[in-house]
Amino acid sequence: VQLQASGGGLVQAGDSLRLSCAASLSISSVNAMGWYRQAPGKQRELVAGFTSTGAEYYTEFVKGRFTISRDYAQKTFHLQMSNLKPEDTAVYLCNVAFPTLSRPLFNWGQGTQVTVSS
C-alpha cells in the first residue's frame, strides 16, 4: 500500500490546515491508521490516529486542536489542524499501523511539510 500525504503549507500561528492521506488501495478493512510528524533534528512521533478498535486517539499536544477523519469510499484519511502553533512545524506523514499506532506498517511516503510562523 502506498500512502501519500498532502495539504501542508506555510501558515501563521492560530491558522488551520487540513491534511489528506490518499491510499493506493482500499482502506475499508484497515482499522489502525495514524498521522505522524517529524521535526528537524527530532525523532518521528505519533500525532493522532484511529486505533485498532476504530477509536480516535490524540496525543496530548494536539488534543482539542486536531481532528481525524476518514472516507472509505475515497480511500482517504484526514487531519484537520486548528490553532496551529510554531511547535507544530514538521513534516507530517501517514501510515497504516499494526497492531498499534506505535507500529507503523508500511514504508514512509514523502509526507507534507507544515510550517507555522509566529
N, C-alpha and C positions, 0 to 999 in steps of 0.2 A: 504494500500500500504506500502510495506517495501522498504526502500531506503538504500543502502549500499555504503558508500564511501570507496575508496581505492586509492593507488598510492602515499601516503605520504612517507616521509623518512627524513634522515639526509643529508643536503646539505650545501654547503658553500655560503656565500653571493655572489650574482651575478649569481648563478646557476638557472636552470629551473627545473620544475616538472610539470607533467600532472596528475591531479586528475580525477578520474572517479566516477560516481554515477550510480549504477545499480538499476533499479526499478523492483519490482516483477510483476508489471502489466504494460500494455501499457501506454505510456505517450503521445500518439498521440492526445488525447483530452485535454491535460494539457497545459495551456499557461504559467502560472507563476511558475517558478522553480528557486530556489535560492541556492547559496553557502553561508554558514555562517562559522564563526570561533569563537573559544573561547580560549583565552589565560589564563594561570594560574592566578587566582585571579581577573580576569576581566569578565565582562558580555559578553554573546554571542552577536556577531554583524554580520550584513549583510555584505557580501563581494561583491557579484555580482550576477546577475541573469537575467532571462528573465521575463519581466513584463507581466501583464495580456493581453496586446496587442501584445505580442511577441517581443517587443523591448528589446534590450540589455541595462542593467543598470550596472554601475560600481561605486563603492564608490570612493571618491577622492583619498584615499590612495593606490588604486590598478589601477586606470585608467592609461592606457598606458603600464602597465606591465602584466596584467592578461587578458585573453580572454576566453569567454564561448562559448560552442557549444553543440549541442545535436544531437543524432542519434535516430530517432523514431523507425527504424527497429530493432536496438539493445537494445532499451529501456534504453539508457544511456545518461548521461549528464556530460559534461566535464568542467574542469577548467584548462586551460593552464596558468602556472605561470612562468614568466621570471623575471630576475633581482631581485631575491629574496633578502629580507633584514632580518636582525635578528628580527626586529619587526613583521615580518610575521609569526613567530613561534607561533603555536596554533594547536588545534585540529580542523580540517575542517569537516564540516557536510553539508549535502544536504537535501533539503526538497521541497516538493510542497507547494505553497503558495496560499492563497485566502483570501480576494480579492486582496491584495497587497503583495509585498515581505516582508513587515514588519509583516505579519501574516502567519508564517509557519503553515502548516495544520496538519501534522502527527507527531506521536511520533518520537523522535530523535533516530537515529541509533548510533553506537559507534563512528562513524567518523574515520578520518585518521589523524595521527599525522604528522605534518610538523615541522621540527626543522632546523633552519637556523643559522649556526655558522658564527661568524665574522672573 
